[in-house]
């Protein structure tokens, strides 16, 4: 079965075409600057060949048509026509409390995603646009929505409720939802596979670290807590997001700087995190270079990030009554050995011991802990697109049965 996976952003659209019978990616690509001057498509074949085309894309429907052209191109295409595609899987950011798993898209699902727009105002409209664009271009091809929030719906009330007046939960469903759920779900299952034990017997802390970062506590294969909250702003300091802070700070800044609520939220989302601390960059690679050059604020930004990762690991180990494995994934988690190693320093009392050689290498899908370590430390390459494709295959196959 051929499954097309779509990840639509506000001005971009990523795609991958999977042959699920052969378990391989036939092609993938990125349409960027949709609705903006200078839009382009980067299409990558299975052999790594890249085809970059500057092409006008005013809407996401235009982007779907472009990827259609690329996939069916006479010279570089991988399918004869879009009729060869059996189903489309979409990443959807926020499913609120409505979805604890992936679902086949129908009018009721679209309405439910629309209802969650206030909870995901930047992402849900773009995700819906991708679904609607596929409907427009591909007609009745089955579509599946895979929600970032779904994996975290197993959290108990004590973990997801905020200590604010309960009426705001009743009125607006204000609670912790968590994000990166597809990634946390994939790497926790992969960790159990690598350890040769059923997930039901394991306590795992998954660290998805990148420009956006979150940590989850996974006990018995189910999420029991996670660092992001109502929105992806809570938790760790990130590339441009503040993460946890004293909410009274906002009132103080608003009073002294004359900022509106919208301006405050924009500051927390786009001008804070390691960018705000360093006043240099949101890219951790830039900050690492600056640290080597003696830049104090860049050094401080990285130290704060590593310190907060350590604190979350410790708190989740306490919440679960122990931990069997700590997993690192995401751009930083998979590739930044310094961030991993510094975050784990001082956790020997918990039974964390790193292998001196493996922990200094850039390896993926490996155990970098010492043989004597009571807690295994794993570096796992996440594959959210494959999870989306797998869920789509399962649901569409079941629907046809």
C-alpha positions in Angstrom: 0.0 0.0 0.0 1.3 3.5 -0.9 0.8 6.1 1.9 1.4 9.8 1.4 2.2 11.6 4.7 1.6 15.3 4.9 2.8 17.8 7.5 1.3 21.2 6.7 2.6 24.4 8.4 1.4 27.9 8.1 3.6 28.6 5.0 5.1 25.2 4.3 4.2 21.6 3.5 6.4 18.6 4.1 5.6 15.3 2.4 6.8 11.7 2.2 5.6 8.8 0.1 5.8 5.4 1.7 5.7 2.0 0.2 4.4 0.2 3.2 4.7 -3.2 1.6 8.4 -2.7 1.2 8.8 -0.5 4.3 10.6 2.2 2.4 10.3 5.9 1.5 10.0 6.3 -2.3 10.3 10.1 -2.2 10.0 13.1 0.1 9.9 16.9 -0.2 9.3 20.3 1.1 7.2 23.1 -0.3 8.1 26.3 1.4 7.2 30.0 1.5 3.6 29.2 0.4 1.7 32.4 -0.2 5.0 34.4 0.0 7.3 35.6 -2.8 10.1 33.2 -3.6 8.3 30.0 -2.9 10.1 26.8 -3.9 9.9 23.0 -3.8 12.7 20.7 -2.8 12.0 17.1 -3.9 14.3 14.3 -2.8 14.4 10.8 -4.4 15.2 7.6 -2.5 18.8 7.7 -3.9 19.3 11.2 -2.4 18.9 13.1 -5.7 17.5 16.5 -4.9 15.4 18.5 -7.4 14.9 22.2 -6.4 12.4 24.2 -8.2 11.3 27.8 -7.7 7.6 27.8 -8.4 4.7 30.1 -7.4 2.5 28.6 -4.7 -0.2 30.9 -3.4 -2.1 28.3 -1.5 -1.6 24.8 0.1 -3.8 23.4 -2.8 -1.1 24.7 -5.1 1.5 22.9 -3.0 -0.4 19.7 -3.3 -0.5 20.1 -7.0 3.2 20.6 -7.1 4.0 17.5 -5.1 1.5 15.7 -7.4 3.6 16.8 -10.4 6.8 15.8 -8.7 5.6 12.3 -7.7 4.2 11.6 -11.2 6.9 13.3 -13.3 7.9 11.3 -16.4 11.6 11.6 -15.6 11.9 11.7 -11.8 8.5 10.5 -10.7 8.0 7.4 -8.6 4.3 6.6 -9.4 2.3 6.8 -12.6 -0.6 8.8 -11.2 -2.0 9.9 -7.9 -4.6 7.2 -8.2 -1.7 4.8 -7.1 -1.8 6.4 -3.7 -4.1 4.4 -1.4 -4.4 6.9 1.5 -3.0 10.1 3.0 -1.9 10.6 6.7 -1.8 14.0 8.2 0.0 15.3 11.3 -2.4 17.4 13.3 -1.1 19.3 16.3 -4.0 19.6 18.7 -6.8 17.2 19.2 -7.8 18.5 22.6 -9.6 15.9 24.8 -11.5 14.6 21.8 -8.9 12.2 20.4 -6.8 9.6 22.2 -5.8 8.0 19.0 -5.6 8.5 15.2 -8.8 8.6 13.2 -10.1 8.5 9.6 -11.0 12.0 8.6 -14.7 12.8 8.0 -16.8 15.9 8.4 -17.2 15.3 12.1 -13.4 15.0 12.6 -12.8 18.2 10.6 -15.4 20.0 12.8 -13.6 18.7 15.9 -10.2 19.9 14.7 -11.8 23.3 14.0 -13.1 23.4 17.5 -9.5 22.9 18.8 -8.2 25.9 16.9 -8.2 28.2 20.0 -5.9 25.6 21.6 -3.6 25.4 18.6 -4.1 28.7 16.7 -0.9 28.5 14.7 -0.9 24.9 13.7 -4.5 23.5 13.5 -5.6 25.9 10.7 -2.6 24.9 8.6 -3.2 21.2 9.3 -6.8 21.7 8.2 -5.7 23.5 5.1 -3.6 20.4 4.2 -6.5 18.1 4.7 -8.8 20.3 2.6 -6.2 20.8 -0.1 -5.9 17.0 -0.4 -9.7 16.7 -0.7 -9.7 19.3 -3.4 -6.9 17.7 -5.4 -7.2 14.0 -4.6 -11.0 13.6 -4.2 -12.2 10.6 -2.1 -8.8 9.1 -1.3 -9.0 8.1 2.5 -7.3 10.5 4.9 -6.2 9.9 8.4 -5.4 12.5 11.2 -2.6 11.6 13.6 -2.6 14.0 16.6 0.5 15.3 18.5 -1.6 15.3 21.7 -3.1 11.8 21.5 -0.3 9.8 23.2 -0.5 12.1 26.3 -4.2 11.5 26.8 -3.4 8.7 29.3 -2.0 11.2 31.9 -3.9 11.1 35.2 -5.8 14.2 36.4 -3.1 15.0 38.9 -0.6 15.4 36.1 -2.7 17.3 33.6 -4.8 19.7 35.8 -3.5 23.2 36.6 -4.1 24.7 40.1 -6.3 27.5 38.8 -10.1 27.9 39.3 -11.7 24.7 38.1 -14.3 26.7 36.2 -11.7 27.5 33.5 -11.3 23.8 32.9 -15.1 23.4 32.6 -15.5 26.4 30.4 -12.4 26.2 28.2 -10.8 22.8 28.8 -7.6 24.5 30.1 -5.3 21.6 31.1 -2.0 20.0 30.2 -2.1 18.3 26.8 1.5 17.8 25.8 3.0 17.6 22.3 5.5 15.6 20.2 3.3 12.7 21.2 4.0 10.8 18.0 7.7 11.0 18.6 7.5 10.0 22.3 5.3 7.1 21.4 7.7 5.9 18.7 10.9 6.1 20.7 9.5 4.6 23.9 8.3 1.6 21.9 11.6 1.4 20.1 13.4 1.5 23.5 11.4 -1.4 24.7 12.3 -3.3 21.6 16.0 -2.5 22.0 15.9 -3.6 25.6 14.2 -6.8 24.7 11.4 -6.3 27.2 7.6 -5.5 26.9 6.8 -1.9 27.2 4.3 -2.8 30.0 7.2 -3.7 32.2 9.3 -0.6 31.7 9.6 3.0 33.1 11.1 5.2 30.4 11.9 8.9 30.2 11.9 10.2 26.6 13.7 13.4 25.8 12.7 14.9 22.5 15.2 17.8 22.2 15.4 20.2 19.3 14.4 23.8 18.5 11.2 22.7 20.2 11.8 20.3 23.1 9.7 18.2 25.5 10.2 15.4 27.9 7.7 12.6 28.8 7.4 10.0 31.5 6.2 6.7 30.0 5.3 4.0 32.5 4.0 0.6 31.2 3.9 2.0 27.7 1.6 4.9 28.6 2.4 8.5 29.1 1.9 9.6 32.7 3.4 13.1 32.5 5.0 15.5 30.0 6.6 18.9 30.1 4.6 20.8 27.5 1.2 22.0 28.6 -1.9 23.7 27.2 0.4 24.9 24.4 3.9 24.0 23.3 5.2 27.0 25.3 5.5 25.3 28.7 8.4 23.1 29.9 12.0 23.4 28.8 13.5 26.6 27.5 13.7 26.1 23.7 15.1 27.8 20.6 12.8 30.8 21.0 10.2 29.7 23.6 10.6 30.6 27.3 9.4 27.3 28.9 8.5 27.4 32.6 8.4 30.8 34.3 6.7 32.6 37.2 3.5 33.9 35.6 3.7 37.1 37.7 6.6 38.1 35.4 4.1 38.7 32.6 2.2 41.3 34.7 5.4 43.0 35.7 6.7 43.2 32.1 3.3 44.3 30.8 3.1 47.1 33.3 6.6 48.4 32.7 6.9 47.8 29.0 3.3 48.6 28.0 2.8 45.3 26.2 -0.5 43.7 25.3 -1.4 40.1 26.0 -0.8 39.3 22.3 2.6 41.0 22.4 3.5 39.1 25.6 2.7 35.8 24.1 4.6 36.6 21.0 7.6 37.6 23.1 7.4 34.3 25.0 7.1 32.2 21.8 9.4 34.0 19.4 11.9 36.1 21.4 12.7 34.0 24.4 14.4 30.7 25.1 18.1 30.4 24.3 17.7 33.2 21.7 16.4 35.6 24.4 19.2 34.6 26.9 22.0 34.6 24.4 20.8 37.6 22.3 22.6 35.8 19.6 20.8 32.8 18.0 18.1 30.2 18.5 20.4 27.6 16.8 22.2 25.4 19.4 25.1 24.9 17.0 25.7 28.7 16.8 25.6 28.8 20.6 28.1 26.0 20.9 30.5 27.8 18.6 30.0 31.0 20.6 30.7 29.1 23.9 34.0 27.9 22.5 34.8 31.6 21.8 34.1 32.5 25.4 30.7 34.1 24.9 29.1 34.3 28.4 25.5 34.6 27.4 25.7 31.8 24.9 27.3 29.6 27.6 24.6 30.6 30.0 21.8 29.7 27.6 23.2 26.2 27.0 23.8 25.7 30.8 20.2 26.7 31.6 18.9 24.3 28.9 21.0 21.4 30.1 20.1 22.1 33.8 16.3 22.1 33.0 16.7 18.8 31.1 18.4 17.3 34.2 15.6 18.6 36.5 12.9 17.1 34.4 14.6 13.7 34.2 15.0 13.7 38.0 11.4 14.7 38.6 10.0 12.1 36.3 12.1 9.4 37.8 10.6 10.4 41.2 7.1 10.5 39.8 7.4 7.0 38.4 9.2 5.6 41.3 12.3 4.8 39.3 13.4 4.6 35.7 14.7 1.8 33.5 15.8 3.8 30.5 16.4 7.4 29.4 15.9 8.1 25.7 17.3 11.0 23.7 15.8 11.9 20.3 15.2 14.9 18.1 17.8 17.1 16.4 19.7 17.9 19.6 19.0 14.6 21.4 20.3 12.6 18.5 23.2 14.7 17.4 24.5 16.8 20.3 26.5 14.6 22.5 27.6 17.5 24.8 24.0 18.4 25.6 23.2 14.7 26.5 26.3 14.2 28.6 26.0 17.4 30.5 22.3 16.8 31.2 23.2 13.4 32.7 26.1 14.6 34.8 25.4 14.0 38.5 22.8 11.4 38.0 25.1 8.5 39.0 23.1 8.3 42.3 20.1 7.2 40.1 22.2 4.5 38.5 23.1 6.4 35.3 26.6 5.5 34.0 27.7 6.4 30.5 30.1 4.4 28.3 33.2 6.7 28.0 33.6 5.9 24.3 30.1 5.5 23.0 28.9 8.7 24.8 31.5 10.7 22.9 30.4 9.5 19.5 27.5 10.6 17.3 25.6 7.3 17.1 21.9 6.6 16.7 19.7 3.7 17.7 22.4 2.7 20.3 22.8 2.1 24.0 25.5 4.6 25.2 25.3 3.6 28.8 28.0 1.5 30.5 27.4 -2.2 30.9 27.2 -1.7 34.7 24.6 1.1 34.4 21.3 0.3 36.2 19.6 2.8 33.9 20.1 2.4 30.2 20.7 5.5 28.1 19.6 5.2 24.5 19.9 7.5 21.5 17.1 6.7 19.1 16.4 8.4 15.8 12.7 9.4 15.8 10.5 8.6 12.8 7.2 10.4 13.2 6.3 10.1 9.6 6.6 6.3 9.7 4.2 6.3 12.7 1.7 8.4 10.7 2.0 6.1 7.7 1.6 3.0 10.0 -1.5 4.4 11.7 -2.9 5.3 8.3 -2.3 1.8 7.0 -3.9 0.2 10.0 -7.0 2.3 10.0 -7.6 2.2 6.3 -7.1 -1.5 6.1 -9.5 -2.1 9.0 -12.1 0.2 7.3 -11.9 -1.9 4.1 -12.2 -5.2 6.0 
